[in-house]
Amino acid sequence: MKQKLLLSLAITTFFCSSIKAQVPALKIYAYSQATNGGMKPSEIAGENGEKINVGVRPGVNYLLYFSYSGSASVTITGVWINQKAYNVKPEWIKNTPIEIAENNADENSKKITLVPGTKNKVLQLTLKSAIEKPGILTGSKKKAVSESELVVSYTVNGKKYFKAVKKITVLKPAFAS
């Protein structure tokens, strides 16, 4: 009886550790940054003497990074930002930390660390285009997309997963160059 119990315990432990080994530890670093389209805002006088803002085409850049450990095969399959689905282009980042200037209009600006130095694998996720008719979401993924600003969908060795980020960190606005 004790042998069967020990054998069952050993098999269960092995099974659980092998499942855990297939899903790497991961972290998502997510930032948004308003941009002005390349010009500093300026004002001109309109026909009736009113001031008109020119040179500002506001937009938002998303700086998204997906970091994971281990040697598993990970594929990014989708991203939802504020309940809107996007195609993404993942690109390997070879060197960390990843830093940007807090104020890109000031060359003496202090640096902000987006991704700390790590030995993990890091992918930068660049938004390519919105998906007009994404697949229907159900269950916990539907709930995550409705309650989170960011959801990243991915596969590990062919098995589907997703990870939600409740709030995307907002950076100071940037001037496009």
Number of C-alpha atoms within 10 A of each C-alpha: 6 7 8 9 10 11 12 12 12 12 12 12 12 12 12 11 11 11 10 11 13 15 20 17 12 14 16 20 16 20 16 16 16 17 19 18 17 14 14 15 13 11 11 11 10 10 8 6 8 9 12 11 11 12 13 15 11 12 11 13 15 18 18 21 22 22 20 19 15 15 12 15 12 17 15 20 17 19 25 22 18 16 16 17 22 19 17 17 15 19 13 13 15 11 11 16 12 14 13 12 15 18 17 17 13 9 9 10 12 13 13 14 14 18 19 12 11 13 13 18 17 23 19 18 22 17 17 11 11 15 14 9 8 12 8 6 11 10 7 10 16 13 12 21 26 17 16 18 18 25 26 21 17 18 17 15 12 11 11 13 14 17 18 19 19 15 13 18 14 12 16 11 18 20 18 13 10
